[in-house]
Amino acid sequence: TSIPEADILKKVQVVADRLNQDYADKTPVFLAVLNGSFIFAADLMRMITVPSEISFVKYASYEGTSSTGSMKTLMGLNQDLTGRHVVTMDNMIEDLKKKNPASIEICSLLVKPGNLKVDLDINYAVMEIPNDFIVGYGLDYDQEGRNLRDIYTIVEE
């Protein structure tokens, strides 16, 4: 199965319209997490009509000294988020709360309800899909397929 690019863009526009209305007087900061969200973020931002900013951030793993081993750190965030309204494209709420924003909302291209391990309040979800492996529209399968315009479900043979 696949989700054509035209259908994706129509659904992104619906979410963009809601964001434009909800943030009409707020100048939000959008935080897009690389690599998977780059196409979604670009399409969404072209539909945002309110004054806003965008930053692209990345999580980098490193070996920590704690007993947990691998740690993750947020890289590329240069803005002061104190008092700002933040719209993020990933579940990095705990990291962002430390930066004292006025509000944090999650905007996600895809939500797999069957795969949510924690109860996330995702107010701006473009679409819900089954818990399948997917590729395309910026999303990869073993680092390939990000350039596909549509989203495809990977079927194991």
C-alpha positions as CSV (number, residue, x, y, z in Angstrom):
1,T,0.0,0.0,0.0
2,S,1.0,3.6,-0.5
3,I,0.0,7.1,0.5
4,P,0.4,9.4,-2.5
5,E,2.2,12.7,-2.1
6,A,-0.9,14.7,-3.1
7,D,-2.9,13.1,-0.3
8,I,-0.1,13.7,2.2
9,L,0.1,17.4,1.2
10,K,-3.7,17.9,1.6
11,K,-3.5,16.5,5.1
12,V,-0.4,18.6,5.9
13,Q,-2.4,21.7,4.8
14,V,-5.2,20.8,7.3
15,V,-2.7,20.7,10.1
16,A,-1.0,23.9,8.9
17,D,-4.4,25.7,8.9
18,R,-4.9,24.7,12.5
19,L,-1.4,25.8,13.5
20,N,-1.9,29.2,11.7
21,Q,-5.1,29.7,13.6
22,D,-3.8,28.5,17.0
23,Y,-0.5,30.5,16.8
24,A,-1.9,33.6,15.1
25,D,-0.5,35.9,17.7
26,K,2.4,33.9,19.1
27,T,5.4,33.6,16.7
28,P,6.1,29.9,17.3
29,V,9.5,28.2,17.0
30,F,9.2,24.9,15.0
31,L,11.9,22.3,15.9
32,A,12.3,19.7,13.2
33,V,14.3,16.6,14.1
34,L,16.7,15.4,11.4
35,N,16.8,13.3,9.4
36,G,13.3,11.9,9.0
37,S,11.3,15.1,9.3
38,F,13.1,17.3,6.7
39,I,10.6,16.9,3.9
40,F,7.6,17.2,6.1
41,A,9.1,20.3,7.8
42,A,9.8,22.0,4.5
43,D,6.3,21.3,3.2
44,L,4.6,22.4,6.5
45,M,6.7,25.6,6.7
46,R,5.6,26.7,3.2
47,M,2.0,26.4,4.4
48,I,2.6,28.4,7.7
49,T,1.5,32.0,7.2
50,V,2.1,33.3,10.8
51,P,5.4,34.8,11.7
52,S,7.5,31.9,12.9
53,E,11.0,30.4,13.1
54,I,12.3,27.0,12.4
55,S,15.4,25.1,13.6
56,F,16.6,21.8,12.6
57,V,18.0,19.7,15.4
58,K,19.4,16.2,15.7
59,Y,19.8,13.7,18.5
60,A,23.3,12.3,18.7
61,S,24.1,9.2,20.7
62,Y,27.2,9.1,22.8
63,E,28.6,6.7,25.4
64,G,27.8,8.1,28.8
65,T,29.4,7.4,32.1
66,S,26.1,6.3,33.7
67,S,25.2,2.6,34.0
68,T,22.7,3.0,31.1
69,G,25.5,3.2,28.6
70,S,24.3,5.1,25.5
71,M,23.0,8.6,26.1
72,K,21.3,11.0,23.7
73,T,22.0,14.7,23.5
74,L,20.1,17.3,21.5
75,M,22.4,19.1,19.0
76,G,21.9,22.2,16.9
77,L,19.5,24.1,19.1
78,N,20.8,27.7,19.2
79,Q,17.7,29.6,20.1
80,D,16.8,30.7,23.6
81,L,13.4,29.1,24.1
82,T,12.6,30.9,27.3
83,G,9.0,32.1,27.1
84,R,8.6,30.9,23.5
85,H,5.8,28.7,22.1
86,V,7.5,25.6,20.7
87,V,6.1,23.2,18.1
88,T,8.3,20.0,17.9
89,M,8.2,17.2,15.4
90,D,9.5,14.6,17.9
91,N,8.9,13.5,21.4
92,M,11.6,15.6,23.1
93,I,9.3,17.2,25.7
94,E,11.6,16.4,28.7
95,D,14.6,18.0,27.0
96,L,12.7,21.1,26.0
97,K,11.0,21.6,29.4
98,K,14.5,22.4,30.8
99,K,14.6,25.4,28.4
100,N,11.6,27.2,30.0
101,P,9.3,27.6,27.0
102,A,5.8,29.1,27.3
103,S,4.3,26.0,25.7
104,I,5.3,22.8,23.9
105,E,3.1,21.0,21.3
106,I,3.9,18.0,19.2
107,C,3.2,18.1,15.4
108,S,3.7,14.7,13.8
109,L,3.4,13.5,10.2
110,L,2.5,10.0,11.3
111,V,1.2,8.5,14.5
112,K,1.1,4.8,15.0
113,P,-1.3,4.4,17.9
114,G,-0.4,0.7,18.4
115,N,3.3,1.7,18.8
116,L,3.0,4.4,21.4
117,K,4.8,3.3,24.5
118,V,4.0,6.4,26.4
119,D,0.8,8.5,26.5
120,L,1.7,11.4,24.3
121,D,-0.6,14.3,23.7
122,I,-0.1,14.9,20.0
123,N,-2.4,17.8,19.1
124,Y,-1.2,18.2,15.5
125,A,-1.1,14.8,13.9
126,V,-1.3,14.7,10.1
127,M,-2.4,11.0,9.9
128,E,-2.6,7.8,11.8
129,I,-1.3,4.6,10.3
130,P,-1.0,1.0,11.4
131,N,2.2,-0.2,13.0
132,D,4.0,-1.0,9.7
133,F,7.5,-0.3,8.4
134,I,7.2,2.6,6.0
135,V,9.5,4.4,3.7
136,G,9.4,7.6,1.6
137,Y,8.6,11.3,2.1
138,G,11.8,11.7,4.1
139,L,11.5,8.4,6.0
140,D,14.1,5.8,5.4
141,Y,14.4,2.0,5.5
142,D,18.1,1.2,6.3
143,Q,19.0,4.8,5.2
144,E,17.4,4.4,1.8
145,G,14.1,5.6,0.2
146,R,14.0,9.1,1.8
147,N,13.7,10.6,-1.7
148,L,10.5,8.7,-2.6
149,R,7.7,11.3,-3.0
150,D,5.0,8.9,-1.7
151,I,4.9,6.8,1.5
152,Y,5.1,3.1,1.0
153,T,4.5,0.2,3.4
154,I,7.3,-2.3,3.4
155,V,6.0,-5.9,3.1
156,E,8.3,-8.6,4.4
157,E,8.4,-11.6,2.0
